[in-house]
């Protein structure tokens, strides 16, 4: 059993980056469960070898670009055993939202760290995640990846200890089991009062016990949510942070902050779980 059953991967036209994002998707799902896509109406602005004067109409130009995008997706996908590809019509975020709504349980896009998560075919993390009907994985890309990323070894789930925490933990645990990765869990409180922290720590401990998480991987901390999660992820060597999203309100940490703050500056992948 794979971690996800139908994965849509949004790709740009930069092959090393696309290779890295596809490799991450392959870590979580079988190749026949993955579909590589690119948003169509962005392509004309990315390609300069199609001057309009060489075509009878803008429609002919669009069709030529569509064919090139299709060939490109087959090329990069084939290296990872991914044969299902599609060139989508419309703006990147809208096209992906509409397509993912049909049957996907995960959308994978690229993230450029301190600039925030950016879909690799031109959109921003906000646009990608607002309204996305399923989980979203933002794959952290830096200059050193060379088309390859290390496998997940340590996963940090950030929860608020409410009922929705179980949905976040279920996805985090499923990915950890599939990847044979170590799972850690944290809660960040805003009020640095001993009584509040002690109560939260006790509740967090009960949640961790239900997933077999050892005490050394349970963290109750106080302060700014995003900063504390970033620092903790770096300290324990997490290569994936798992948080919750409420869809229409955009990516939102279950502790009450926004996960955009986690995405901005995250030095590892971030999985946004669509809670219901």
C-alpha positions in Angstrom: 0.0 0.0 0.0 1.4 3.4 -1.0 1.0 6.6 1.0 -1.3 8.1 -1.6 -3.5 6.6 -4.4 -3.8 9.4 -7.0 -1.1 12.1 -7.1 -1.1 15.1 -9.4 2.4 16.7 -9.8 2.6 20.3 -11.1 5.8 20.8 -13.1 7.7 23.7 -14.7 9.9 23.6 -17.7 13.2 23.3 -15.7 14.2 19.7 -16.0 16.4 19.3 -12.8 13.7 20.8 -10.7 11.0 18.7 -12.4 13.1 15.6 -11.8 13.4 16.3 -8.1 9.7 17.0 -7.6 8.8 13.8 -9.5 11.3 11.8 -7.5 9.6 13.0 -4.3 6.2 12.0 -5.7 7.6 8.6 -6.6 8.7 8.2 -2.9 5.0 8.4 -1.9 3.1 6.6 -4.7 3.5 4.1 -7.5 4.3 5.6 -10.9 1.0 4.4 -12.3 -0.8 6.5 -9.6 1.0 9.7 -10.6 0.1 12.2 -13.2 2.5 14.9 -14.4 0.8 18.2 -15.4 1.6 21.6 -16.7 -0.6 24.7 -17.0 -1.2 25.6 -20.6 -1.7 29.3 -20.6 1.6 30.0 -18.9 3.6 28.3 -21.7 3.6 31.1 -24.2 5.4 33.4 -21.8 8.0 30.8 -21.1 9.0 30.0 -24.6 10.6 32.5 -27.0 11.3 30.2 -29.9 7.8 30.6 -31.3 7.5 34.1 -32.7 3.8 34.7 -33.6 4.8 35.8 -37.1 5.7 32.2 -38.0 2.2 31.0 -37.3 -1.1 31.7 -39.1 -2.9 32.4 -35.8 -2.4 32.5 -32.1 -4.3 29.2 -31.9 -1.7 27.6 -34.1 1.0 29.0 -31.8 -0.9 27.7 -28.8 -1.1 24.2 -30.3 2.6 24.1 -31.1 3.4 25.1 -27.5 0.9 22.5 -26.2 2.6 19.8 -28.3 6.0 20.8 -26.9 4.7 20.7 -23.4 3.3 17.3 -23.9 6.6 16.0 -25.2 8.4 17.5 -22.3 6.1 15.9 -19.7 6.5 12.5 -21.4 10.3 13.0 -21.4 10.7 14.0 -17.7 7.9 11.6 -16.5 9.4 8.7 -18.4 12.6 8.9 -16.4 10.6 8.1 -13.3 8.2 5.6 -14.9 5.4 8.1 -15.0 3.5 7.8 -18.2 0.3 9.7 -17.4 0.7 13.3 -18.4 -1.7 16.2 -19.2 -1.4 19.8 -20.3 -4.0 21.8 -18.5 -5.9 24.9 -19.8 -6.2 27.9 -17.6 -4.2 29.7 -14.9 -1.9 27.4 -13.0 -3.7 27.4 -9.6 -7.2 27.3 -11.0 -6.4 24.6 -13.5 -4.8 22.4 -10.9 -7.6 22.9 -8.4 -10.2 21.9 -10.9 -8.3 18.9 -12.1 -7.4 17.7 -8.6 -11.0 18.0 -7.5 -12.0 15.0 -9.6 -10.2 12.3 -7.8 -6.8 13.3 -6.4 -5.7 12.8 -2.8 -2.4 14.6 -3.1 -1.0 17.6 -5.2 2.8 18.0 -5.3 4.4 21.3 -6.2 7.8 22.9 -5.7 8.9 25.3 -3.0 11.7 27.8 -3.0 12.1 28.3 0.7 12.5 31.9 1.8 10.4 33.1 -1.1 7.6 30.9 0.0 6.2 27.8 -1.8 5.9 28.4 -5.5 4.2 26.0 -7.8 6.8 25.2 -10.4 4.5 26.2 -13.2 4.1 29.8 -12.2 1.7 30.1 -9.3 2.3 31.0 -5.6 1.7 28.8 -2.6 -1.3 30.9 -1.6 -3.0 30.5 -4.9 -2.2 26.8 -5.0 -3.4 26.0 -1.5 -6.5 28.2 -1.3 -9.4 25.9 -2.3 -7.3 22.9 -3.0 -9.6 19.9 -2.2 -6.9 17.5 -1.1 -3.5 17.3 0.6 -0.7 19.5 -0.8 3.0 18.7 -0.6 5.4 21.6 -1.2 8.8 20.1 -2.1 11.7 22.2 -0.9 14.0 23.0 -3.8 17.5 24.7 -3.4 20.5 25.1 -5.7 22.1 21.8 -4.5 19.5 19.3 -5.4 20.8 18.4 -8.9 17.5 16.6 -9.7 17.7 14.3 -6.7 16.5 14.6 -3.1 17.3 12.4 -0.1 14.5 10.1 1.2 12.5 11.1 4.1 14.0 10.0 7.4 12.4 12.3 10.0 8.9 13.7 9.9 7.6 16.4 12.3 3.8 16.7 12.7 2.6 20.1 14.1 -0.8 19.8 15.9 -3.1 21.9 18.1 -4.4 19.0 20.2 -8.0 19.5 18.9 -10.1 16.9 17.1 -8.5 17.8 13.8 -5.1 16.8 15.1 -6.0 13.1 14.4 -6.4 13.8 10.7 -3.0 15.4 10.6 -1.5 12.6 12.6 -3.1 9.9 10.4 -1.5 11.4 7.3 1.9 12.0 9.0 1.9 8.4 10.4 0.9 6.9 7.0 3.8 8.7 5.3 6.2 7.8 8.0 5.3 4.1 7.8 5.4 4.1 4.0 8.9 5.8 4.0 10.2 3.9 7.1 10.8 7.4 8.6 10.9 8.4 12.2 7.9 10.4 13.4 7.9 13.3 15.8 5.1 15.5 17.0 4.9 19.0 18.4 2.5 21.5 19.8 3.2 25.2 20.1 1.4 27.3 22.7 1.3 31.1 22.5 1.1 31.6 26.3 4.4 30.7 28.1 2.6 29.8 31.4 3.7 26.7 33.2 0.2 25.4 33.9 -0.9 25.8 30.3 2.3 24.2 29.0 2.0 21.3 31.4 -1.6 20.6 30.5 -0.8 20.8 26.8 2.2 18.5 27.3 0.1 15.9 29.0 -2.5 15.9 26.1 0.3 15.8 23.5 1.8 12.8 25.3 -1.5 10.9 25.1 -1.8 11.7 21.4 1.8 10.6 20.8 1.2 7.3 22.7 -1.6 6.4 20.4 0.9 6.4 17.5 3.7 4.8 19.3 5.9 7.9 19.4 8.7 7.8 21.9 9.0 10.5 24.5 12.2 11.9 22.9 10.2 12.7 19.8 7.4 14.6 21.6 7.9 18.4 21.9 5.7 20.9 23.7 7.0 24.4 23.2 5.9 28.0 23.6 6.4 31.1 21.4 5.9 32.1 17.8 4.4 29.1 15.9 6.3 29.3 12.7 9.7 30.2 14.3 9.4 27.5 16.8 8.5 24.9 14.2 11.3 26.0 11.9 13.8 25.9 14.8 12.6 22.5 16.0 12.6 21.0 12.5 16.2 22.1 12.1 17.2 20.9 15.5 15.9 17.4 15.1 16.8 17.1 11.4 13.3 16.8 10.1 13.0 16.6 6.3 9.2 16.9 6.3 6.8 19.1 8.3 3.1 18.1 8.4 0.4 20.7 9.2 -3.3 21.1 8.6 -5.2 23.2 6.1 -8.9 24.3 6.0 -9.0 24.7 2.3 -11.2 27.8 1.6 -9.5 29.8 4.3 -6.1 28.8 2.8 -3.4 26.8 4.5 -3.8 27.2 8.2 -1.9 25.7 11.0 -4.1 24.0 13.5 -2.5 26.1 16.3 -4.2 29.1 14.9 -1.4 30.6 12.8 -1.1 30.4 9.1 1.0 27.8 7.4 2.2 30.4 5.0 4.4 31.4 7.9 5.7 27.8 8.0 6.2 27.6 4.3 8.2 30.9 4.3 11.6 30.0 5.5 11.0 26.2 5.8 14.2 24.4 4.9 12.4 21.2 4.3 9.3 19.9 2.6 5.9 20.8 4.0 2.8 18.6 3.7 -0.5 20.4 4.2 -3.2 18.0 5.2 -6.7 18.9 4.1 -8.8 18.6 7.3 -12.6 18.3 7.2 
